[in-house]
């Protein structure tokens, strides 16, 4: 199904944004440049990490029990690079994530706590042209977040055990959807994005080759968007509720 034309609200009308991702570092690869633009504009951005990313990294002899604390610390440092200081860690197990009622409820709780006008998450639809971006945890986190976005967060009768007041988010931004409809020029914040990516040191076995690859991807996005050839961009699918 073809996605609708993007019609995001002007950033000047947005006070709070919540970003939900499956693993630490997902937001940095997918959206950190855009997040940096938002925080520079005075928008409050919060992160919600659904899992602790225990099933990743390159050090085969490392104690896996250490990884949740390692990855939370790395994500906290990465977030600071782009002006984000409010982080929520749900603590689910990396590699086992499903869009269960527990996960949807926990994301709904964070939405109601943060009360954002804009919600950013991973696409629940598999992108066959970029299969690594459609990790099963990404799809599960995306599906759970979309279900929380509508209808759960705004329905006062959903999850009555929650004490937070219902909150309707008007706008959903998806990362790694098969069809993009919106590009953000991040040329002015690309160095912050790259610093955020590199903060995840436990994940980068060959850091010297990583930055050129990320730059190339961002430049390709800018070319598709019609931006000047020396620019960088992040790509999204934007859905308005109502």
C-alpha positions as CSV (number, residue, x, y, z in Angstrom):
1,X,0.0,0.0,0.0
2,X,1.3,3.4,-0.9
3,X,1.9,5.7,2.0
4,X,0.1,9.1,2.1
5,X,2.0,12.3,1.3
6,X,3.9,13.5,4.3
7,X,2.3,16.5,6.1
8,X,4.3,16.9,9.3
9,X,3.4,19.8,11.6
10,X,6.0,22.6,11.6
11,X,8.6,22.0,14.3
12,X,7.6,25.4,15.8
13,X,4.3,23.7,16.8
14,X,6.0,20.7,18.5
15,X,7.0,20.9,22.2
16,X,7.8,17.3,23.0
17,X,8.9,14.2,20.9
18,X,9.2,10.6,22.1
19,X,11.5,8.2,20.2
20,X,10.9,4.5,20.8
21,X,13.5,2.0,19.5
22,X,14.2,-1.7,20.0
23,X,17.9,-1.4,20.9
24,X,20.4,1.1,22.1
25,X,22.0,2.7,18.9
26,X,19.0,2.2,16.7
27,X,17.9,5.8,17.1
28,X,21.4,7.1,16.4
29,X,21.8,5.3,13.1
30,X,18.2,6.2,12.1
31,X,17.4,9.7,13.4
32,X,20.1,11.3,15.6
33,X,20.8,14.1,13.2
34,X,17.1,15.0,13.1
35,X,16.9,14.7,16.9
36,X,19.8,17.2,17.2
37,X,17.9,19.7,15.0
38,X,14.8,19.3,17.2
39,X,16.7,19.8,20.5
40,X,18.5,22.8,19.0
41,X,15.1,24.3,18.2
42,X,14.1,23.9,21.8
43,X,12.0,20.7,21.5
44,X,12.2,18.3,24.4
45,X,13.1,14.9,23.1
46,X,12.8,11.7,25.2
47,X,14.1,8.2,24.3
48,X,12.5,4.8,25.2
49,X,14.7,1.7,24.6
50,X,12.6,-1.4,24.7
51,X,15.5,-3.9,25.0
52,X,19.0,-3.6,26.5
53,X,20.7,-4.9,23.4
54,X,22.3,-7.9,25.1
55,X,22.6,-10.1,22.0
56,X,24.9,-7.8,20.0
57,X,28.5,-6.7,19.9
58,X,31.7,-8.3,18.7
59,X,33.6,-9.4,21.8
60,X,32.9,-13.1,22.0
61,X,34.6,-13.5,25.4
62,X,32.7,-10.7,27.1
63,X,30.3,-11.6,29.9
64,X,26.9,-11.1,28.4
65,X,25.6,-10.3,31.9
66,X,27.5,-7.0,31.7
67,X,25.9,-5.9,28.4
68,X,22.7,-4.2,29.7
69,X,24.7,-1.7,31.9
70,X,27.3,-1.2,29.1
71,X,24.6,-0.5,26.5
72,X,22.6,1.7,28.7
73,X,25.7,3.8,29.5
74,X,26.6,4.0,25.8
75,X,23.1,5.1,24.9
76,X,23.0,7.7,27.6
77,X,26.3,9.1,26.3
78,X,25.1,9.0,22.7
79,X,21.9,10.8,23.6
80,X,23.8,13.6,25.3
81,X,25.6,14.2,22.0
82,X,22.3,15.3,20.5
83,X,20.8,17.1,23.5
84,X,18.7,14.3,24.9
85,X,18.8,13.6,28.6
86,X,15.4,11.9,29.4
87,X,15.8,8.2,28.7
88,X,13.4,5.3,29.6
89,X,14.8,1.7,29.6
90,X,12.1,-1.0,29.5
91,X,14.6,-3.8,30.0
92,X,13.2,-6.5,27.6
93,X,15.5,-9.2,26.3
94,X,17.3,-8.6,23.1
95,X,16.3,-11.1,20.4
96,X,13.1,-12.2,22.1
97,X,11.0,-9.2,21.5
98,X,7.3,-9.6,20.5
99,X,4.5,-7.0,20.3
100,X,2.8,-8.5,23.4
101,X,0.3,-6.7,25.5
102,X,2.9,-6.2,28.2
103,X,5.2,-4.4,25.7
104,X,2.3,-2.3,24.3
105,X,1.2,-1.4,27.8
106,X,4.7,-0.3,28.8
107,X,5.2,1.9,25.8
108,X,1.7,3.3,26.3
109,X,2.8,4.2,29.8
110,X,5.8,6.1,28.6
111,X,3.8,8.0,26.0
112,X,1.3,9.1,28.6
113,X,4.2,10.2,30.9
114,X,6.1,12.1,28.2
115,X,2.9,13.5,26.4
116,X,4.6,14.1,23.1
117,X,3.0,15.7,20.0
118,X,5.3,13.6,17.8
119,X,6.3,9.9,18.1
120,X,9.2,8.4,16.2
121,X,9.7,4.6,16.0
122,X,10.9,1.8,13.7
123,X,8.7,0.6,10.9
124,X,6.6,-2.5,11.7
125,X,6.8,-3.5,8.0
126,X,9.8,-5.4,6.6
127,X,11.9,-3.6,4.1
128,X,13.2,-6.3,1.8
129,X,15.7,-4.0,0.1
130,X,17.3,-3.2,3.5
131,X,16.8,-6.4,5.5
132,X,19.2,-5.7,8.3
133,X,17.1,-2.6,9.1
134,X,14.2,-4.9,9.6
135,X,15.6,-6.9,12.4
136,X,12.8,-8.9,14.1
137,X,13.1,-6.8,17.3
138,X,12.8,-3.7,15.2
139,X,9.6,-5.0,13.6
140,X,8.2,-6.0,17.0
141,X,9.1,-2.7,18.6
142,X,7.6,-0.8,15.7
143,X,4.3,-2.8,15.8
144,X,4.0,-2.4,19.6
145,X,4.6,1.3,19.3
146,X,2.1,1.8,16.5
147,X,-0.5,0.0,18.6
148,X,0.3,2.2,21.5
149,X,0.2,5.3,19.2
150,X,-3.3,4.3,18.1
151,X,-5.5,3.4,19.9
152,X,-4.0,2.6,23.3
153,X,-2.3,5.8,24.5
154,X,-5.3,8.0,23.8
155,X,-8.0,5.6,25.0
156,X,-8.7,6.1,28.7
157,X,-10.2,2.6,28.9
158,X,-7.1,0.9,27.6
159,X,-4.9,-0.6,30.2
160,X,-6.9,0.6,33.2
161,X,-4.1,-0.5,35.5
162,X,-2.1,2.5,34.3
163,X,-2.4,5.6,36.4
164,X,-1.2,8.1,33.8
165,X,-3.9,10.2,32.0
166,X,-4.6,9.2,28.4
167,X,-2.8,11.1,25.7
168,X,-3.3,11.3,22.0
169,X,-0.2,11.8,19.8
170,X,-1.0,13.5,16.6
171,X,2.0,12.5,14.5
172,X,4.0,9.3,13.8
173,X,7.4,9.1,12.2
174,X,8.7,5.8,11.0
175,X,12.4,4.8,10.5
176,X,13.3,2.2,7.8
177,X,9.8,1.9,6.3
178,X,9.8,0.5,2.7
179,X,8.4,3.8,1.4
180,X,9.8,7.1,2.5
181,X,7.8,10.3,2.2
182,X,9.9,12.8,4.1
183,X,13.5,13.8,4.2
184,X,15.3,16.0,6.8
185,X,18.5,17.8,5.8
186,X,20.9,17.1,8.7
187,X,24.0,18.7,7.2
188,X,24.3,21.1,10.1
189,X,24.1,18.3,12.7
190,X,25.8,15.4,10.9
191,X,28.9,15.6,13.2
192,X,26.6,15.3,16.3
193,X,24.9,12.3,14.7
194,X,28.3,10.6,13.9
195,X,29.5,11.3,17.5
196,X,26.3,9.6,18.8
197,X,26.8,6.6,16.6
198,X,30.5,6.2,17.7
199,X,29.5,6.4,21.4
200,X,28.4,2.8,21.1
201,X,31.9,1.4,21.2
202,X,30.9,-2.1,22.2
203,X,29.2,-2.4,18.8
204,X,31.9,-1.3,16.4
205,X,34.6,-3.9,15.6
206,X,35.9,-1.7,12.7
207,X,35.1,1.9,13.5
208,X,37.4,3.3,10.8
209,X,35.1,2.0,8.1
210,X,31.8,2.8,9.8
211,X,31.8,6.6,9.5
212,X,32.4,6.6,5.7
213,X,29.6,4.1,5.2
214,X,27.2,6.2,7.3
215,X,28.2,9.4,5.4
216,X,27.6,7.6,2.1
217,X,24.1,6.5,3.1
218,X,23.2,10.0,4.4
219,X,24.5,11.5,1.2
220,X,22.4,9.1,-0.9
221,X,19.3,10.2,1.1
222,X,20.1,13.8,0.3
223,X,20.4,13.0,-3.4
224,X,17.0,11.2,-3.4
225,X,15.5,14.2,-1.7
226,X,16.9,16.7,-4.2
227,X,19.2,18.5,-1.7
228,X,22.6,19.8,-2.8
229,X,25.1,17.1,-3.6
230,X,27.3,17.9,-0.5
231,X,24.4,17.6,1.9
232,X,23.3,14.8,4.2
233,X,19.8,13.7,5.0
234,X,17.7,11.2,7.1
235,X,14.6,9.6,5.6
236,X,11.3,8.9,7.3
237,X,7.7,8.0,6.7
238,X,5.4,10.5,8.4
239,X,1.8,9.6,9.3
240,X,-0.7,12.1,10.7
241,X,-3.5,10.9,12.9
242,X,-6.6,12.7,11.7
